[in-house]
Amino acid sequence: MSTATKDFYETLGVPEKADQDEIRKAYRALAKKYHPDANAGDPAAAERFKEIGEAYNVLSNDEKRKKYDQMRRFGGFDFRSPGSGGGFSPGGAGGGGFSFDDLGGLGDIFSSIFDRGRRSGPGTGRGPLRGDDVEYLVEVSFKTAVRGGKISINVPITEECATCSGSGARPGTGLRTCGECGGSGSVSFGQGGFAVNRPCPACLGRGQVPETPCPSCGGAGAVRQQRKLQVSVPEGSEDGSKLRLSGQGERGRFGGEPGDLILTFRVKPHRFFRQEGSDIHVTVPINLAQAVLGSKIRVKTVDGRHVVLRIPPGTQSGTKFRVRGQGVSKKGKKGDQYVEVKVSVPEALSEASREQMKAFAEASGLRY
């Protein structure tokens, strides 16, 4: 890939398979190294700091990263500045300019990556923007999933910077017209008769840049932080089930509605119980005498109570018994608990027990 092409993984110095911890650590190290406060009067460091922030904004967001990876796989798309000689050169003939909208579904992929740059500014013609949805994996205990309950979670969310109120400028300083786009908020690049418009990378589509970047957000106007939430886990939740919390995602821009938070539950396995739909299944060991002669055993339910289960004489290993109404409630109906008995055979017998077993086998006509 050309050095003029923006490779966000290369910018942060991380592999394509890097997890969020690796990406976050790389960003923090580079942001500290190239921060304008530590490199006063160095335009190269300021440009590098801006590129690092742009790369982190995409790679730290699972949805944007997914779309960015899709874009990279197409190849041949150069994100150089206008006039650098790079650009998008489609395979057919023709003329005239076009925008991302002309690319259909592929255009949606490109534009979605740069949603953070879609702001209402001179020349953009954009109104309020809805915030991004956030997907988050939550691990819950088996009992909480089955019976429901409240849990506390910490979700990483991009929030408006409290220091600069989202302007990106150090408090007490102002904004100036972006020199890259002339205040339009967008730039075009192309080759021959083709041109593509995209949000300006210098001002992130705002048309203005801070005179002095905010020390808290580096001029981005937003910061990544943890949001603590109390979540009610619905009764009967299964591994992989989802819960959408309206308005708990990324904040909207320019008066736009916030996105949603979509939780995916990962249920921890239980050492005794397992769930299948609305039913609970358990396996209980019984000894040979209980299986042959019959018995009564106490079996624990998922609620922590015990029920008495009658084992008929001659019960075979693998036999299942149903305990009604001790399963999971779903859609107003409650499932059952199924108890599978497993006959446990002693590994060793005393001499007296062996003689008694032989006598039993002979009396029963059993071969051994």
Residue pairs with C-beta under 8 A, 6 or more apart in sequence:
1 7
1 10
2 78
2 80
2 86
4 78
4 79
4 80
4 84
4 86
5 77
5 78
5 79
5 80
5 86
6 51
6 54
6 55
6 79
7 72
8 54
8 55
8 58
8 59
8 68
9 15
9 16
9 18
9 55
9 59
11 51
11 52
11 54
11 55
12 23
12 26
12 27
12 30
12 52
12 55
12 56
12 59
13 26
13 30
14 22
14 23
14 26
14 59
15 22
16 69
18 26
18 59
20 60
20 156
23 56
23 59
23 60
24 60
24 224
27 52
27 55
27 56
27 60
30 48
30 52
31 49
31 52
31 53
31 56
31 218
32 38
34 45
34 46
34 48
34 49
34 52
35 49
35 218
36 45
36 46
36 49
36 213
36 218
36 219
37 215
38 45
39 45
39 46
39 49
49 218
50 201
50 202
50 219
53 218
53 219
53 220
54 201
54 204
57 64
57 116
57 158
57 220
58 64
58 65
58 68
58 113
59 65
59 68
60 158
60 224
61 132
61 158
62 135
63 112
63 132
63 133
63 135
64 112
64 113
64 115
64 132
67 109
67 112
67 113
68 113
70 109
71 77
71 109
71 110
71 113
74 106
76 88
76 89
77 88
77 110
78 86
78 87
78 88
78 189
79 86
79 189
79 198
79 201
80 86
80 87
80 189
81 180
81 187
81 189
82 187
82 188
82 189
82 190
84 189
86 189
86 191
87 189
87 190
87 191
87 194
87 195
87 196
88 189
88 190
88 191
88 194
88 196
89 191
89 192
89 194
90 194
94 193
94 194
95 192
95 193
95 194
96 193
96 194
97 188
97 190
97 193
97 194
97 195
97 196
97 197
98 194
98 195
98 196
99 107
99 196
99 197
100 107
100 108
100 110
100 111
100 196
100 197
100 198
101 107
103 110
110 198
111 118
111 198
114 198
114 199
114 205
115 129
115 132
116 204
116 205
116 222
117 185
117 198
117 199
117 200
117 201
117 204
117 205
117 206
118 124
118 126
118 129
118 199
118 205
118 253
119 126
119 129
119 185
119 204
119 205
119 206
119 207
119 253
119 254
120 126
120 127
120 128
120 254
121 183
121 184
121 185
121 203
121 205
121 206
121 207
121 208
122 183
122 184
122 185
122 207
123 183
123 184
123 185
123 186
123 207
124 184
124 185
124 186
124 205
124 207
126 254
127 254
127 256
128 252
128 253
128 254
128 255
128 256
128 257
129 252
129 253
129 254
129 256
130 252
130 256
130 257
130 258
130 259
131 249
131 250
131 251
131 252
131 253
131 256
131 257
131 258
131 259
132 249
132 250
132 259
133 249
133 250
133 259
133 260
133 261
133 262
134 155
134 157
134 248
134 249
134 250
134 259
134 260
134 261
134 262
135 262
135 263
135 264
136 153
136 155
136 261
136 262
136 263
136 264
137 263
137 264
137 266
138 151
138 153
138 231
138 263
138 264
138 265
138 266
139 265
139 266
139 267
139 268
140 151
140 233
140 237
140 265
140 266
140 267
140 268
141 267
141 268
142 267
142 268
142 269
142 270
142 273
142 275
143 149
143 270
143 302
144 151
144 233
145 233
145 236
145 237
145 238
145 239
145 265
145 267
145 275
146 235
146 236
146 237
146 273
146 275
146 280
146 302
146 328
147 235
147 302
147 303
148 232
148 233
148 234
148 235
148 236
148 237
149 232
149 233
150 230
150 231
150 232
150 233
151 230
151 231
151 233
152 228
152 229
152 230
152 231
153 228
153 229
153 231
153 263
154 226
154 227
154 228
154 229
155 226
155 227
155 229
155 248
155 261
156 224
156 225
156 226
156 227
157 224
157 225
157 226
157 227
157 249
157 250
158 222
158 223
158 224
158 250
158 251
159 222
159 223
159 224
159 225
159 227
159 251
160 166
160 221
160 222
160 251
161 168
161 214
161 216
161 217
161 220
161 221
161 222
161 223
162 216
162 223
163 171
163 214
163 215
163 216
163 217
164 170
164 171
164 210
164 214
164 216
164 217
164 221
166 221
166 222
167 175
167 210
167 214
167 221
168 175
168 206
168 209
168 210
168 213
168 214
168 217
168 219
168 220
168 221
169 175
169 210
169 211
169 212
169 213
169 214
169 219
170 210
170 211
170 212
170 213
170 214
170 215
171 214
173 210
173 211
173 212
174 210
174 211
175 208
175 209
175 210
175 211
176 208
176 209
176 210
176 211
177 183
177 207
177 208
177 209
178 185
178 200
178 202
178 203
178 206
178 207
178 208
178 209
179 202
179 209
180 187
180 200
180 201
180 202
180 203
181 187
181 200
181 202
181 203
181 207
183 207
183 208
184 200
184 207
185 199
185 200
185 203
185 205
185 206
185 207
186 197
186 198
186 199
186 200
186 205
187 197
187 198
187 199
187 200
187 201
188 195
188 196
188 197
188 198
189 195
189 196
189 198
190 196
199 205
200 207
202 209
203 209
204 220
204 221
209 219
210 219
213 219
214 221
216 223
217 223
227 248
229 245
229 248
229 261
231 243
231 245
231 263
233 243
233 265
234 243
235 328
235 329
235 330
236 278
236 328
236 329
236 330
237 243
237 265
237 267
238 265
238 267
238 275
239 265
239 266
239 267
240 264
240 265
240 266
241 264
241 265
242 262
242 263
242 264
242 265
243 262
243 263
243 265
244 260
244 261
244 262
244 263
245 260
245 261
245 262
245 263
246 260
247 257
247 258
247 259
247 260
248 258
248 260
248 261
249 258
249 259
249 260
249 261
249 262
250 258
250 259
251 258
252 258
252 259
267 275
272 282
272 300
273 280
273 281
273 282
273 302
274 280
274 281
274 282
275 281
275 328
277 328
277 330
277 335
278 327
278 328
278 329
278 330
278 333
278 334
278 335
279 327
279 328
279 335
279 336
279 337
279 338
280 301
280 302
280 326
280 327
280 328
280 335
280 336
280 337
280 338
281 337
281 338
281 340
282 299
282 300
282 337
282 338
282 339
282 340
283 339
283 340
283 341
283 342
284 297
284 299
284 339
284 340
284 341
284 342
285 341
285 342
285 343
285 344
286 295
286 297
286 311
286 315
286 341
286 342
286 343
286 344
287 343
287 344
287 346
288 343
288 344
288 345
288 346
289 295
290 297
290 311
290 315
291 311
291 314
291 315
291 316
291 317
291 341
291 343
292 313
292 314
293 313
294 310
294 311
294 312
294 313
294 314
294 315
295 310
295 311
296 308
296 309
296 310
296 311
297 308
297 309
297 311
298 306
298 307
298 308
298 309
299 306
299 307
299 308
299 309
299 323
299 337
299 339
300 306
301 307
301 323
301 326
301 337
302 326
302 337
303 326
307 323
307 326
309 321
309 323
309 339
311 341
315 341
315 343
316 343
317 341
317 342
317 343
318 340
318 341
318 342
319 340
319 341
320 338
320 339
320 340
320 341
321 338
321 339
321 340
321 341
322 336
322 337
322 338
322 339
323 336
323 337
323 338
323 339
324 336
325 334
325 336
326 336
326 337
327 334
327 335
327 336
327 337
328 334
328 335
329 335
349 357
358 368
360 366
361 367
361 368
